[in-house]
Amino acid sequence: MKKATICVYCASSGEIDRHYKDEAYSLGRLIAAQGWDLVNGAGNEGLMCAVSDGALSVGGTVIGVIPTFMVHAGWCHERLTRLVETDHMHERKQQMAEMADACIALPGGCGTIEELMEVITWKTLGIYPKPIVILNTGGYYQPLLDMLQKSVDERFMRERNKEAWTVAATPEEAIAHLQRQLED
């Protein structure tokens, strides 16, 4: 298996249930155990912190990409392997997508969902050929998946567009999906 960089989109909220953080931590450990690098939004709370800490706990490489204003606000994880500062959020998202060989979306709020929808849109347009995995922890993304199916049913989206992503229930399943997809 070749060395890869995996982008993980996820929540920065520190007020979420512990089981989401545990799953994020586990995902970070599994990414690092594959010998893959992790890139994320460099947050020091919530799932962003947990996935980074998981990878770092087993000697993994974590690259954080964050706008300078967030660094000045004190929102940046301080133990990352590498920090990339950007001028704004659009540049942050672009750099994260470009640096990665694949992405995984953990549960999150508007920012996470927006990042996920953007890469799915890019993939359906043929400008993002990389694997996308939705980690549906505890069924978190089921309402979104139902909405995407409704988009197909109502002909706002083609059935084949659903091939843009795969869904995993556990971190282990997400890694297995990426192993298969990155070998192709």
ABEGO torsion letter per residue (X at the ends): XBBBBBBBBBBABAABBAAAAAAAAAAAAAAAAAGBBBBBAGBABEAAAAAAAAAAAAGBBBBBBBBAAAAAAGABBAABABBBBBABAAAAAAAAAAABABBBBBBBBAAAAAAAAAAAAAAAAGABABBBBBBBBGGAAAAAAAAAAAAAAAGABBAAAAAABBBBABAAAAAAAAAAAAAX
